[in-house]
Amino acid sequence: MKSILQILVVLCVGLNFGCSMETVDSDLVNPEKIHQNYIVSYDADSAATSIWAQFRLGSAFGDTIHLVEPARLIVNNKKIHSTWFPVIGTYYSERIANTFQDNVVIDFYGPDESLFRNQIGMKPITVNATSTEVNTASNYVVSVNTDSLESRDAIEATISQNQPSSNGESKWITVSGSYSPSKKTITFYSSNMKDKFIDGMATLDVVRIHNGHLQAATSVGGNIRSEYSARTISLEITNARDTTLANNP
């Protein structure tokens, strides 16, 4: 699965650098103009929980904010430190190995020491694949075990395959599945796979996204969500297009 950082870099680039890369210290801004953004993720393959946070001035696109004491970020009673990265600016992150955090408490103390406490729970999901062979002449269907989706939740499912190209470099080909809440199944349609995949190995990745609500925010609001990535499943693609076609760009 892509890391949170990879996803955010792609989002900012896709918005034509609409996200500011500049950073300002928290003691120089109006405490009521700090926008909060939190993502908590769990990866079943690595059995690790990751926390990512970013503060921006005025909106989701404003300058990033570096927290200067007394401003600080505490997650489950642990202080989180900042990092700077090109394109997305200053952010805060922590990876907790061998730990599933089913409920994460986030305490943000503003420049005036006002406390904004938010929490979000994980929504686990497991995938049941009765067959790991994907015959592209037919639809491929897998079932999932998870709680019913809430109004702002989503399940994202992809089959990805690394294919050779004519210039000697490989390229990733990805097909998305369609989730049925009533059946709790994910369908990958033959029409989407037939002309994209080649015979060979691929991987199935499924993520449950839970979009929560901030319980405590400034006047400019923010976002909070959790992502649970099920175990990656190895697949074998069959009855696909001729492998020689994959060498065409």
Buried (B, 14 or more C-beta within 10 A) or exposed (E): BEBBBEBBBEEBEEEEEEBBBEBBEBBEBBBEBBBBBBBBBBBBEEEBBBBBBBBBBBEBBBBBBBBEEEBBBBBBEEEBEBEEBEBBBBBBBBBBEEEEBEEBEBBBBBBEEBEBEBBBEBBBBBBEBEEEEBBBEEBBBBBBEBEEBEEEBBBBBBBBBEBBEEEEEEEEBEBEBBBBEEEBBBBBBBEBBBEBBBBBEBBBBBBBBBBBEBEBBBEBEBBBBBBBBBEBBEBEBEBBBEEEEBBEE
